[in-house]
Structure formats: structure tokens, C-alpha cells
């Protein structure tokens, strides 16, 4: 799955790793979202978890993340579930919002 340049706008901090396009973040960047107070302090994520979450938040599929990391897609899926449990986040959308708010897309 490649990033589609037709769907994204250019911003310097949100570049898609497979093209010169960026991911849109206006909706995710709002500090007034109802999920903002849910997260409290940031639990320590391992380097591996941060890398997987960063790629996932950039819009890559489990298969593409697996290709980049040299894993199987099921391993990436399980890692995403583990990150969700660690952060006590229920949905993938909330996980992406958490990544944006905690600066993972700037790494």
C-alpha cells in the first residue's frame, strides 16, 4: 500500500515514508477532543513499539510494516494489540490520535 499523493496535503513533519506526500492531521490535532483526558501519563513504550506505532499512525498496513521491519503481518498485528492494551486504548483510531499527540510522528 503506497501513500496516494491525491489524498494528502504536504506538511514537513508528517511525510509518508514511501513518497513526498504527507498525512492530513487537522482533525487529530485538536486538543479539545473528548479522548484527550483519557490518557494521563505516558507509559514507557519500547523502541520496537514506538517504531511499529509510528509506521501504523502514518497509515501503513500490517503487511507493509512487516515488510519494513522484516516480520510477519500477524506479528505486527499482535504488537499493535499489545500497544493498545499497554496504553489502555480501545480503538485503532484512538491509537493514531495518541501517537500524534505524543509526538511519535515527529520521530
Secondary structure by P-SEA (a helix, b strand, c coil): cccccccbbbbcccccccccbbbbccccccccccccccccccccccaaaaaaaaaaaacccaaaaaaaacccaaaaaaaaaaaaaaaccccaaaaaaaaaaaccccc
